[in-house]
Amino acid sequence: MFVIMGRKGDEMADTANTAEVKYKARGVLAGNNIQSKGTPAHELFTEVAQTPASLTSARAALAAGALKGHRGTVRDATTAYLQASLKTHNLDGTAAPTQWVRLPKSWWPKAWFKEDGTPVFYDPVVRLKKALYGHPESEAIWDKHLGDRLKKEGWLPVQNQPGCWYHAATESTLVVYVDDLLMVAAREHEQALWAAIEKHIDFSEPALPIDRYLGAHYIMEKFNDKHGKECMSFSVEMSDFLASACKAYEADVLRIPGAANLKLQKADTPYQSEDTAGDSDEPAGILSKVCASHLMRLLYAARVARPDIQTAIVRLAKHITKWKVRHDRCLQRLFSYVHGSLALRLTGSMPIGQAAHARLVCWPDADLAGDKDSAKATGGFWVELECGDHRWPLAWQSKRQTSTTISTAESETISLQRCLHKEGLPLQEALSNMLGVDLPLLAQEDNSQCIAAVTNGYSANMRQLSRVQRTCISAMHELFYPEVEEDFLSGELDAQPELNCSIIYCPSGAHKGDMFTKPLERPPFIAGLTKIGMML
């Protein structure tokens, strides 16, 4: 075992100015140094665990709650993994191996030392009974421990959304991200629901309305729209986290010799005029040893609250192992933009009590040969919940496609498939369960050839997709146009399930997925921010 200690909330910009600083220490099992007799250590444990709830699940739960007029409250489970015990028997009934650990010498009890201070034992070990952080099975054990107790209190897992639970009696939702619990429920049920969970799980603090959650600041407030309808607004920002990231970047620029010309400047977009691709013989960048840490900081913010920087980060991240001088300038431009837009917020709203009129809208897009290094297309999408004039952001992605496409229609079709199967269909099912309605799904596509191929279920020009891209046009056709076939021998009808999905054409100028596929000039970039609901 060893100990990790850090300053709590250190990523927040104002921590250094706080008189009272809190430190958090955690005992960790050195999972990379497990020794066993006979059976190799990697065969003793099953490292298969339920995936923690995604940020998309949290946004979906808040969106469903907003339509019901619910609010979100958060709590932190105290030393979550230590509340669960290691399993004593395997699934087949055989006894699990006994596990022992060495304690740090500073943790040894007084009985382990003689009066002169010398140790009594040469190399003592103690029996491990709790699921320590770092143990190969600790996450799976905590998942099962918490899940079994939630089921006792009436919570059931939401299909296709790991870590997300639904309480049918109160129409409440619970999102579990390791030890951070977010409950979206009506005010009159909150206290009773939390009290029921408290019977099994220890919490460090009482439930509080959602404010800071997973490093971001959330605001949810009721208001009346222009039609007089009562609505719930939503906004999330990470100004403190990003200010800290910019400060770390500036510190490296001052520390690293020759990096003084990479200081932060004024920038309206995150994109440098030059492309990230370039001459392979170009000298290595000055920031090559620190670029990964800086990009990964920003990537977390992009996943939580800053979709506007997602594309720029992804385009730079693939060059981490072959970082050049031009990438220094691109990273400088990215941080300059972030520093000048710290207060930018991701916003949304939903009318209360209008779940029957809501629908899920997907905006897939692609940029043919957008990756200059490989000539592969860049695919991206934007997914939101729509209800009348109101929108609520749910999911977004920017990612280079896995193989080279030869036409715009081909790259658009692949992007459509990825959007539907990665987020669209799982979100449609989850939100339908949370809202108690058959939620429609609408795909907004800006390529008419892609729509024609999906409508017909076949394209002579894209017959290779199932082989080279693992994309099946006929499978997407069945989503939008379910068919009914009759068995001529028995007369029985074999009907495909109707998934309440539709696809329509959207002009490229109005499409919301464009900013997730390629760098944009200032006017379309600013327009894209407005389209997806980002504002100061």
N, C-alpha and C positions, 0 to 999 in steps of 0.2 A: 504494500500500500504506500501511497504518497499523498501529499496534500497540495491542493491548488487554492491559492487565495488571491482575491482581487477586490478592487474597490467597486462597490455596488453602484450601478448607474454611471459608470465612468465614461460611457459614450455620450452622456448628456453634457452640453456645453457649459452649464452653470455649476457643475459639480465642484470645480476647483475653487469657486468662490463661496462654497458652503462651509460654514464654521464646523458643523458636525458631519463628519465623513463616516459612512458605514462600510465596513469590510465584510466580505463573505468568503468563508473557507469551506472546502469540500474534500472529504476523504475519497480517494479514487483508487480502484484496483488496477494494477498494471497489467491490463489484459494482454499486452504484447510479451509478457514474461511468465506465462503460465507453464508450469512443469508438471508432468504426469509420469506415472510408472506404467510401462507397457503400451497402453493405447495413446496415440498422439493426442495432444491437447485439443486440436481443431476438430477431432472426431467426438469429443466428449460433450460438446455443447451444440445446440441448435440455435443459430443466430437469426432465426426468422421471427420477426415481430410485426405487429400492426404498425403501419406507417402513421406518424403523428398527423393530426389534422392539418390540412393545408390552409394557407391564407385565403384561398378561394372559398373554402368551407366557411371560414369566419365571416367573409363578406356576404355569402349567401344566407347565412343564419341571420345576420343583421338586416338584410334586405327583406327576408320573410317576416322578421319581427316588426319592421317598420310598417309593412302592409297591415299588420294587426294592431299597431299602436303600442307594441312592446318596447322595452328598453334593454340594453345590455349591462350586465354587472360582471365583475371579474374577481377572481380569488386565486391565491397562490398556495398550492399544497405544500406543507412543510416537509422538507427532505423526502420528496415523493418516493423515490426508489426504496428508501429505508423503511417505509411503511409496509413493504411486501417482503416475505421471507422466501429464501431459495427453496426450490422444490426438493422434496425428500425421495420421490419415486418418479420413474419415467412413465411414459404413457402405457407401456406394456406391463407395468406393475413391478418391474425390477427396481431395486434400490439405486438411487442416484449416487454417484461417487461423492465421498466425503471431501470437503474442500477446506484448505487451511491457508492462512495468510501470515506474512511477516509484518509486524507493526513498525512504524518509524520509532527509532530509539527514544525520541522525545515523548512518545505515548506510553512507554513502558511503565507499569505500576511500580510503586516503591518496593513491593515484595520481590521484585526481580533484581534488586540491587543489594549488595552486602553493605555493612555499616561504613566500610571504607570507600564506597561508591563504585566498586567493581561489579560487573554483572554476575548474577548467579548462574545464568544459562549462557551457553555458547551461541546458539542460533534458535531462539524460541519461536514457535508459531502458535496461532490461536484458531479455533474453529470458526469458519465463516458461515453465518446463518442468514444474513440479510443481503438483498440484491443491491450491492454497491454500484455506484457509477463506474463504468469501465468494464463491468462483468459482461461477457458475451450474451448472456440471457437476461440481463436486468430489465431491459426495455419490455421484452415479452412478458416477463413476470409481473411488472407494474401494470401493463395493459390488462392482463387477465385479472389481477387483483382489483383494479378499479372497475373494470367492466362487470365483473360478477356482482359487485356491490351496487352499481348503478341499476342493473337489471332487477335487483331486489326492491328498488324504490320506483319501479315502473318505467324506467328509461329503456328504450330500444335503439339499436344502432341504425343510422340512416344508410340505406343502400348506396353503394358506390362512393361514399364519402367517409373514408377512415377517420376515426376520432370524433365523429359527429353523432350526437344522440338526440332522440326526440321523445318527448313526454306527451303522449296522446291526450291524457285526461286534462292537461292544462294548456295544450298546444304550445309547449315551450321547447326550446332547442338548447343543447349544451355542446360546446366545442372544446375538446381537450387537446392541448398542445403540450405534451409531456406533463409538466406540473402546473401549467397555467390553464385555468378553467374559465371559459366565457359562457355565461348563461344569458339567453335572450328570452324573457318571460314578461308576463303582465305584472305590474307592481303588486297586485293583491296576492300573487302566488309566489313571489320571490323568496320571502322569508321561510315559508314552509318547505319549499324545494331545497333551499340551501341547508336548512335544519336537518332534513332527511339524509342528505349526503354527509353532513357532519357526524352522523352516527357511526360512520365507517372510515372517514378520511379526516386527517388533522389539517387545519389551515393556519397559516401564520397571522392572517389579518381578517377582519370582517369583510363581507361583500361590499364593494364600492361601485358606483356607476362608472361605466367604461370611460376612461380618460387616457391613461397610458397603457397600451397593450402591445407586447412584443416589440418594444422600442419605438412605437409611433403614438402620436396624440390624436385621439378621436373626439369628435363633438357630434352629438345627436340631439336635435331640438325639434319641437313641434312648431308649426307655423301654418298660416292659411295662404293658399296660393291665389292667383288672380281670379279664379273662379269661386273663391270662398270655401274651397274644400280644405279640411284639416289634413295636414301632411307631416311627414317626418323627414327632416333634412339630415344629411350625413356629410362629414368632411374628415379627412385624415391628412396629417402632415408630419414630416420628420425633420424639421428645421434644426433642432438641437443635435440630432444624430449626424446630419449632413454638415453642420458647422464644425463638429468635432472631426469629421473626415477631412474637411478642407484644411483644418488646422494641422492635422497629421501630415497632409501632403505638403503644406508650406514648410513644416519642420524639416522634411526630407530634402526639399529643394534648397534650403539654407545649409543643410548639413553635408550634402553630397557635392564634392568639388566639380565645378563646371556646369552646375544646374541652375545658376543664378538667373539665366535668361528664360527659365520656365516658370517664373512667378505668375500668379493669377492676374488676369486682365478682364476687361469687360467683354462679355459674349452674350449674344441673343439666342444662339442655338448651341447644341452640344457637338456640332460637327465642324471639323477643320475643312478648309477648302480642298486640301489634297486628300486622296483616298488612303485607307489603311494599307492597301496592297501597294507594293512597289518593288524596287530593285533588291534582289536577294544579296547583292554585294555591298549594300549600304552598311555603314558602320553600326555597331551595336549601340543601343540607346543608353543614355546615362542612368535612366531609371529602371533598367532591366531587372535589378535585384529586388526592387520594392514595388514594381508595377502590379504584381498579383494581389498583394494585400490591399492596395488602394482600390483596385477594380472590384474586388470582392466586397469591400465595404459598401461601395455604391450599388453593387448588384443586389444586396439585401434590401436597400432602400427602394430600388426599382421594383422589386417583387412586392413590397408592402404598400407603397404610396406614391412612387414616382415612375409611372409607365413612360413618361416622356424621355427618360434616359436609358431605357431598356435596350433599344436598338444600338445606340452608340457603344454601350458596354459590351454587348455581344460581339460586335464587329471588332473591338479591340482585344477581347479576351482570347480569341483564337491565335493571337500573335504573342502570347506571354512567353512561350518557349523560344521564340525567334524575334525578340524585341529589337527594333531598329530606331534610328534617330527620328524618323517620321512619326513613330508611335509615341515618342516623348511629346511631340507637339500636339498630337491628337489627345493625349491624356491631359495635357495642360489646358486645351480648349474645353474638354469635358468638365474638368474641375472649375474652370473659370465660369462656365455656364451654371453649374450647380451653386457656386458661391454667390452668383448674382440672382439666383431664384430660390433662395432658402425658404421663403415664405409661401411658395407655390403649394396649393392644396388640391387634393383629389376630392371632388364633391359629387353628391347625388341626392336624390329625394324620391319619396314614394307617397302616394295618397293613402291615407288610412282607410281600411275597410273596402278596398277596391281590388282585392286579389282576383276576382272573377274576370277582370279586364286586363290583367297583366299578361305579358308574354316575354319569352327569352329570345334575344336577338343576337345573332353571331355575324361578325364581319370578317371573314377570311380574305387574305390578299397574298400576293406573291410578286416578287421582282425577278424576272428572268435574267439569269447570269449575273445576279447582283453581287456575287462574291468574285472579285476580280482575280483572286489567286487560283481558284479552281473552276470558274465559270459555272458554279452551281447556283441555283436560285435561292433566294432568301424568302422564307415563308413567315407569315405573322398573322395574328388575329386579335380581335377585340370582342369581348362578350359582355353583355349588359342585360339587366332586367328593365323592361319598358312597361309603363302604365300611363297611357294618355300622353301628356306633355312631360312626364317625369322619367328620369333615367337613374339607374343605380349600377355602378361599375362592379364587375364580378371577376373577370379574368382577362389576361393578355399574354402574348408571347411573341418573341422574335427569334427565329432559329434558321440556320442554314439547312437546306434540304440535303438528304443523305446521298443522293446521286444526281448526276447532271440531267437536266431536262432539255428538250429540243424545241419547245414552243411555249408561249405564254399560257395557252389553254391547259397544257400538261402541268405546268407548275401551279396554276390556279386550282386545278382539280385536286392535286396532292394537298395543297394548303387547306382546301375545303374539308377533305377527309380527316386531316389531322385535327382541325378545329372541332369538328363534330364529335369525333371519338375520344379526344383527350379531355375536352371540357363541356362541349355542348350537350351531348346526350346524358352524361352523368349528372350535370347540373339540372337538366330538365326533370329527371327522375327525382332527384333530391328535393328540389323546390316544389314539385307536385306533391310529395309526401308532407313537406312542412306546411304548405298552404292548403292542402285538402282540395286541390283543383287539378284538372287535367291541363297543365300549363302548355300552351302552344310554343313551338320553336320556329323561328323565322331566320333563314340564312340569307344575308344580303351579299350578292355576288356581282362583281363588276365586269365579268367576262362572259359574253353570250355563248361562246363555244363550250365553255365549261357547263353552263346551264343546259345546253342542248344535249351534251353527252350524258349528264345525269338524268335528264328527262327521258331520253331514249333507252338508257341502260346500257349503251354501247357506243363506242367511237372507233371507227376504222383507223383513225390516225393515232389512237392511244391504246392500241391493243397490248402494248408491252408493259403497261403500268403495273399489272399484277405481278410481273416477274421482277422488274428492276426497282420498283418503288413500293411494293407491297400495298398497292392501292387498288381497290376493286370498285369499278364504276357501277357495276350491277348492284353491289351492296348498298351504295349510296342511293341508287335509284329506288330500292325497296324502302328506304327511309321516308322518301317524299311521295312515292307512288306505290303503296302496298297493293299486291295483286291477289286475286282470288282464283284458284285453280280447281277444276272439278275432276274427280276420279271417275272416268267413264265406266269402270267396272262396278264400283259400289255406289256411284252417284253422290258420294260425300264431297263436301266443299272443303278445300284446304285454304284457309284465309291467313295471310300474313298479318301480324299485329299492326294496328294503326297507331303510329307514334305521334300523331298530331304535329308533323313537321312540314314545312313548306319552304320554297326557295324562290326568290324574285331577283330581278335585275336592279342594280343600284349604280348610278353614274359614278365614275371614278372620282369626280370632284366632291361628291358628298360622302364618299366611303370613309369609314373610321379606321380601317385597318392599314391604310397607306403608310402611316408614320412608323409602323412596325416592320417594314420591309426594306427601307432604304433611307439614306440621309436626305433631308429636305432643306431647301433654301428657307430663308427667314419667313416670307409671307405664307407659304403652305404649312410651315411648322407652327407658326402662331395660330393659324386657322385650325390645325389639328388639335392643339391644346384646347381650344374652345369646344371642338366636337366631342372630345372625351370627358369634358367637364372639369378641366384643371383651371384654377384661377387663384389670384392672389387674395 
